[in-house]
């Protein structure tokens, strides 16, 4: 090969490599590390770490789908750290596919939010402040399986986010899927009407507030039904658990409020023998 053609060929190779490298760096879907690992089993139901402390013999085999990344700033520093995990259930049946589609959608939305929206906010903060005293933002999302048997698959998801200021924000979400099929609403857990089961839930929450009234807002006991999101519940092996995110009925110092209602106390109201 003539020397001139050889030089042109080498230059072309380096150009193509540079373009491919640039594309990979700018694509949030390829920049971070995506892994799938078996869920751990050494955490309690109150933990924010991924996993389950349940026997899966009668339920699903569950692994963690995880994305970890750091988004860099224009000046070479770190803008955002990202650590996101969602459950993935094994199997190819309709129920398994529906559950995985549900969490894959959450997974994609959280990655895009953290890698694009949050990174943009962080870069704006760096630009405005000149980078002085900037603390990298972060977004973390973990899950815990609270029930996994022949009746139900229930998952709690906890997110922590820092966008400047003094403290991080925390939020909890949860989903329950019946093994017979479908995502469960709170009304599906009961065979009685909403007025009847909400009376029980309200009563249990008021009992908890009464034990430590200073931990809650002054009108918390009266506002329960107005502020409670009926999607905020999950199942354990022993109880229905309802929860209120921070600022719903209590200040930041109290945090997320959870209230357990043992199945044995409401057995006659339940739609299944939980």
N, C-alpha and C positions, 0 to 999 in steps of 0.2 A: 504494500500500500504506500503511495507517495507520502512524503513527510507532511505536506500541507493538508491532505485529506485526513491523515491520522490525527493531527492537531484539532481539526474541525470536529472529528468524531468524539474525541475526549471532551471537548468543550460542551458538546451536545449532551453527553452523559451526565456531566456535572450539573447542567441546567435542569434536566429532568429530575434529578435527585433532589435539587433544591426546591423545585415546585412541589413535589410529593411531600417533602418534609414540612413545608409551609402549610399545606392543606391539612396535614395531620394535626399540627399545632393549633390551627384555628377551628377545628371541629370538636365541639364539646363531647360528641358521642365517641370520639376515638382518643381524646387527650387523656381522659382519666382511665383508671384501671377498673375493669369490670370483672367480677369473679362470681362464681356460684359455689357455695360451701354448705356442708351439712349444718343444720342448726345446732347450737350448743345446748347442753342440758344441765348447766350448773347455775342457773339464775332463778330468782324468785319471780312471782307474778308482779311484783312491784318494781322490778328492774327495768331499765331502758335498754339493756343489751339484748341482741337478737337471741332467740332460742325458745325453748320449751322445756318445762320440767315434767312433762306428761308422758305417759306410756302411749306410743303411737300404734300399738298393735291393732286397735279397733278403729283408728282414724287414718289420716293421711301421713305419708312420709314427707317431711318438710325440709327444704334447704333454703339458704339465704342467697338472694341475688344482690350483689353489692357493687357500688360505684364509689371510688375514692379518687379525689383529684385536688390539685391546687391551681388556682387561676392566677397568673402572674400580672403584675402591674407594668405600665409602660417604662417605669424606672428600674425594673428588674426585681422589685420586691413582690410580696405576696398580697393579692387582693382578697381572695376568698379561699377557704378550705372547705371541702365537701366530703361528707361521709354518709351515704344513703344506702339503706337496705330494705328490702321487701321480702316477704315469704314467697316461696315457689313450691307448689305441691306436685308430687310425682303422680303420673298417670295420664292417660289419654282420653278418659271419659268426658262426657259433656260437663259434669260438675267441675272436674279438675280444670278443664279448659276455661270455663267461665271465671273461676277463681283466679287463675293465672292472668287472664286478660284484664281483670279488674285491677290487680296489683301492677301489672306491666304498664297500664295507663298512668297510675300514680307515680311509678318509677320514672317514666319518661317526663312527666310534668315537673317533678321535683328536680330532676337533673337540669332541665331547660331553665327553670326558675333560678336555680343556684348559679349555673354556669353562664347565664346570659343576663337575666334581670338583676340579680344580686351583684354580679361582677360589675355591671354598668353603674349601679349605685355606689359601689366601693370606689371605682375609678373616679367618679364625680367628686366623692369626698376627698380623695387624694389630691385631685386637681385644685379643688377649692381651698384646701388647707396647706397646699404645698408639700403634703406628706408629713407635716409636723404632727407628732403624737398620734399618728394613725395606727390603729390596731386592726389587723386583718379581720374581715367579716368571716362568719362561718355559718354553715347550714348542716345539721346532722339529723338523720331520721333513722330510728330503730323500731323493731317490732318485738312483740312477745306473744306466743301462742298460749292462751289461757284455758282453752278447752279444745280437745281433739279426740272425739270418740265416735261411736256409731250414731249419735244424735246430732252433734253440732261441731263445727270448726269455728272457733272464736279467736280473734286477733286484736291486740291493742297496739297502736302505733304511736310513738312519741317523737316529737320534733323539737329541736333546740335551734334557735337562730340568734345571731348577734349582728346588729346593723349599726354599731356605734352606741354611744351613750354609756350608762353606768352598768346595766345588766342585760342578760340575754332574755329572750322570750321563749316560753315553753308552751306546747300545746299537745293535747292528746286526742286521738281519734280511734274508733274501733269498728269492727265489722264482725258479724256472725252469719255463717252460712249453714243451712240445714243440710245434713247428709242426704236427705230425700230430694234436695234440689232447691236452689234459690237463696238469695240474700234475705236475711230475716229483718223485719222491722220490729219495733218494740211491741206493736199490736199483735204480731204473730206469736209472741211468747205467751200471750194470755188468751184465754177463751172467754173472758169477760170484757165488758166495754171499757173504753178509755177512762171514763169518769171514775170507775171503780178501781182500776189499777193505779191511776194517778193519785188517788186518795191515799193508797198504801205507800206509794213512793214518796209523796209529799210528807206523810207522817214520819217516815224513817229519816228523811233529811232533816226535818225539824227536831227530831230527837238528837241528832248529831250536833246541830247548831246549839241546842240548849245546853249541851255539856261544856261548850267553850264559846260562849256568845261573843267574846272580844276578838275572836279570830275571824269573824264574819262582818259583812256590812250591816248597819243598823236595821235595815228593812229586809234582810235576806230571807227570813222565815215567811214573810208575806209575798215575796217576789218569786218564789220557787217555780210555780207553774208558768209564770210569764217569761222567765229566762231559760228554763230547761229545754234543751234540744233533745227531742225524743230519739234521735240517732245516737246519742251519747250513752251507750250501755255496752256491756259485754257479759259473757257467761264464764263461770269457772265450774269446776266439778261440784261445788257446793252451793253456789249462790249466783243470783243476778246482781250485777254491779252497775250502778248508775254513777255518772261523774259530771262534774261541772268544771269547765276550764277556768283558768285564772281570770279574775275580774267579773265572773258571772254572779257569784254570791259572796265572794271573798277577795281581799286584796292580794297583791303579789307576794307578800310575806307569808300568807297562808298557802298559796299555791293551788294546785288542782285538787279539788275535793272529790273523794270517792266514797260511796255509801253501799255497803253490802246488804243484800236482802236474801237471807237463806231460803232455799227452795222449800224446806220443810215448813216454813211459816206461811207460805203462799201456795202450797201444793194444790189446793182445791181451785185455784184461779188459773193455773198453768195449762197450756194447750198440750204439753207433752210431759212425760214423767222424767223431768230433768234430774 
